[in-house]
Amino acid sequence: MTAERQAVSCATADNWVVPLESYYNGRPWNHTLRETYELFWQINFAWLVVLDWYRYEVRSAYGDFYMHEVHRASRILAFHLHQRSTRTLTLNDLRRLDPRAPYIGRNAFHARASRFNAMFKQVPKRDRPFMYCEAHESDGSLVPGYRMSPRGKWLMVMGVNPSSQLRNEDVDWSVFLVDPQKKKPKHKQ
């Protein structure tokens, strides 16, 4: 174990300087754990991929859940949408990105988005994370698609930045489960 890894694993306070790999509104956002933690609790939709935990707060609606509660195909769609900025993810895009879904049809595509949006029952429909839209393909045809709602902000925390000598196992990720305003865990026991 390197000295850097030993220092971080010894005390939670040292975790704050760990460089993380994240996507903020679909763009790479590589900052320290402290900066990412602060942003994680300020935005509408936040996904901590390392713990498979998702939290949201939109207007007066808030909640959290573990992504394993969401159908696998919907998680894959969510993953690809969270990595895009405001670009639309079309059915053809998903076919290219997900090797297990080369023959997915329109109904299955809509069902994947619908299953994920169903996790946000408390949130008004217009403020839910996925928004249906149509997009033009290179041949000019109009195809169904989804994109993240422009009304909200989202963050997807992937884990420790790959350029670091640290690994995900070296970081105490439970710090993200504590709301800085309330100083108590928000996750389900």
C-alpha positions as CSV (number, residue, x, y, z in Angstrom):
1,M,0.0,0.0,0.0
2,T,1.5,3.4,-1.0
3,A,1.9,6.2,1.5
4,E,-0.9,8.2,-0.2
5,R,-3.3,5.2,0.1
6,Q,-2.4,4.7,3.7
7,A,-2.9,8.3,4.6
8,V,-6.4,8.3,3.1
9,S,-7.6,5.0,4.6
10,C,-6.4,6.0,8.1
11,A,-8.8,8.9,8.6
12,T,-12.0,10.2,7.1
13,A,-10.8,13.8,7.2
14,D,-8.0,12.9,4.7
15,N,-10.7,11.7,2.3
16,W,-11.6,15.3,1.4
17,V,-8.6,15.8,-0.9
18,V,-9.1,12.6,-2.9
19,P,-9.7,13.5,-6.7
20,L,-12.9,12.1,-8.0
21,E,-14.3,11.3,-11.4
22,S,-17.8,12.7,-11.9
23,Y,-20.2,14.1,-14.5
24,Y,-22.0,17.4,-13.7
25,N,-24.9,18.0,-16.1
26,G,-23.3,15.5,-18.5
27,R,-19.9,17.0,-18.6
28,P,-16.7,15.6,-16.9
29,W,-16.3,17.3,-13.5
30,N,-13.1,16.1,-11.8
31,H,-12.8,17.8,-8.4
32,T,-11.9,16.7,-4.9
33,L,-14.2,14.7,-2.6
34,R,-15.0,17.9,-0.6
35,E,-16.1,19.9,-3.7
36,T,-18.1,17.0,-5.0
37,Y,-19.8,16.3,-1.7
38,E,-20.9,20.0,-1.4
39,L,-22.3,19.9,-4.9
40,F,-23.9,16.5,-4.4
41,W,-26.2,18.0,-1.8
42,Q,-27.0,21.3,-3.6
43,I,-28.4,19.9,-6.9
44,N,-31.6,18.2,-7.9
45,F,-30.5,14.7,-8.9
46,A,-27.3,13.0,-7.6
47,W,-26.1,9.5,-8.2
48,L,-23.3,8.0,-6.2
49,V,-22.4,5.1,-8.5
50,V,-19.9,3.6,-6.1
51,L,-22.6,2.9,-3.5
52,D,-25.4,2.6,-6.1
53,W,-27.3,5.3,-4.2
54,Y,-29.4,8.0,-5.8
55,R,-30.9,11.1,-4.1
56,Y,-33.1,13.8,-5.4
57,E,-34.6,17.1,-4.2
58,V,-36.9,19.1,-6.5
59,R,-39.0,21.8,-5.0
60,S,-40.6,20.3,-2.0
61,A,-40.2,16.7,-3.1
62,Y,-37.2,14.8,-2.0
63,G,-36.1,11.2,-1.4
64,D,-33.5,8.6,-2.1
65,F,-33.2,5.0,-3.3
66,Y,-30.7,2.4,-4.2
67,M,-30.3,1.9,-7.9
68,H,-30.6,-1.9,-7.6
69,E,-34.3,-1.2,-7.0
70,V,-34.5,0.0,-10.6
71,H,-34.8,-2.5,-13.4
72,R,-31.3,-3.2,-15.0
73,A,-32.3,-2.0,-18.4
74,S,-33.5,1.3,-16.9
75,R,-30.3,1.7,-15.0
76,I,-28.3,1.4,-18.2
77,L,-30.5,4.1,-19.9
78,A,-30.1,6.3,-16.8
79,F,-26.3,5.8,-16.9
80,H,-26.0,7.0,-20.5
81,L,-28.4,9.9,-20.0
82,H,-26.5,11.2,-17.0
83,Q,-23.3,11.2,-19.0
84,R,-24.8,13.4,-21.7
85,S,-25.3,17.1,-21.3
86,T,-28.5,18.3,-23.0
87,R,-28.0,16.0,-25.9
88,T,-30.8,13.6,-26.7
89,L,-30.3,9.9,-26.4
90,T,-32.1,8.3,-29.3
91,L,-33.2,4.7,-29.6
92,N,-30.4,4.2,-32.2
93,D,-27.9,5.7,-29.7
94,L,-28.9,3.2,-27.1
95,R,-28.7,0.4,-29.6
96,R,-25.1,1.4,-30.3
97,L,-24.1,2.0,-26.6
98,D,-25.7,-1.1,-25.0
99,P,-24.4,-4.3,-26.7
100,R,-27.2,-6.3,-25.0
101,A,-29.9,-4.2,-26.7
102,P,-29.2,-4.2,-30.4
103,Y,-32.8,-5.1,-31.3
104,I,-34.6,-3.1,-28.7
105,G,-37.9,-1.7,-29.9
106,R,-39.7,1.6,-29.3
107,N,-42.0,0.2,-26.7
108,A,-39.1,-1.2,-24.7
109,F,-37.2,2.0,-25.0
110,H,-40.1,4.0,-23.6
111,A,-40.6,1.4,-20.9
112,R,-37.0,1.8,-19.7
113,A,-37.4,5.6,-19.3
114,S,-40.8,5.2,-17.7
115,R,-39.6,2.7,-15.1
116,F,-36.8,5.1,-14.0
117,N,-39.1,8.1,-13.9
118,A,-41.5,6.0,-11.8
119,M,-39.0,6.2,-8.9
120,F,-39.8,9.9,-8.6
121,K,-43.6,9.7,-7.9
122,Q,-43.4,12.7,-5.5
123,V,-41.9,14.9,-8.1
124,P,-44.2,16.7,-10.5
125,K,-44.1,15.1,-14.0
126,R,-42.6,18.2,-15.6
127,D,-39.7,18.1,-13.2
128,R,-38.8,14.4,-13.4
129,P,-35.3,13.6,-14.6
130,F,-36.1,12.1,-18.1
131,M,-37.9,14.1,-20.7
132,Y,-39.3,12.7,-23.9
133,C,-38.3,14.4,-27.1
134,E,-37.7,13.5,-30.8
135,A,-34.5,14.0,-32.6
136,H,-33.3,14.0,-36.2
137,E,-31.0,11.2,-37.3
138,S,-28.2,11.8,-39.8
139,D,-30.5,10.6,-42.6
140,G,-33.1,13.2,-41.6
141,S,-35.6,10.8,-40.1
142,L,-37.3,11.7,-36.8
143,V,-36.7,9.1,-34.0
144,P,-37.8,8.9,-30.3
145,G,-35.4,10.0,-27.7
146,Y,-35.0,11.1,-24.1
147,R,-32.8,13.7,-22.4
148,M,-32.3,15.0,-19.0
149,S,-34.7,17.7,-18.0
150,P,-33.3,21.2,-18.5
151,R,-35.2,22.3,-15.4
152,G,-32.8,20.4,-13.1
153,K,-29.2,19.8,-12.4
154,W,-27.6,16.4,-12.0
155,L,-24.4,14.9,-10.8
156,M,-23.1,11.3,-11.3
157,V,-20.1,10.4,-9.1
158,M,-18.3,7.5,-10.6
159,G,-15.6,7.1,-8.0
160,V,-11.9,7.9,-7.5
161,N,-10.3,9.5,-10.5
162,P,-8.4,6.7,-12.4
163,S,-5.3,8.9,-12.5
164,S,-5.0,8.7,-8.7
165,Q,-3.0,6.0,-7.0
166,L,-6.0,5.4,-4.8
167,R,-8.8,2.9,-5.4
168,N,-12.5,3.2,-4.6
169,E,-12.0,0.7,-1.7
170,D,-9.6,3.2,0.0
171,V,-12.3,5.9,0.4
172,D,-15.0,6.2,3.0
173,W,-18.0,6.8,0.7
174,S,-20.5,6.9,3.6
175,V,-19.7,10.6,4.1
176,F,-22.0,11.2,1.0
177,L,-24.9,9.6,2.9
178,V,-25.0,12.4,5.5
179,D,-26.8,15.6,4.5
180,P,-24.4,18.5,5.5
181,Q,-27.4,20.7,6.6
182,K,-29.0,18.0,8.8
183,K,-25.8,16.1,9.8
184,K,-27.7,12.8,9.9
185,P,-27.7,9.8,7.4
186,K,-30.3,10.1,4.7
187,H,-30.1,6.5,3.4
188,K,-32.4,3.7,4.2
189,Q,-31.2,1.3,6.8
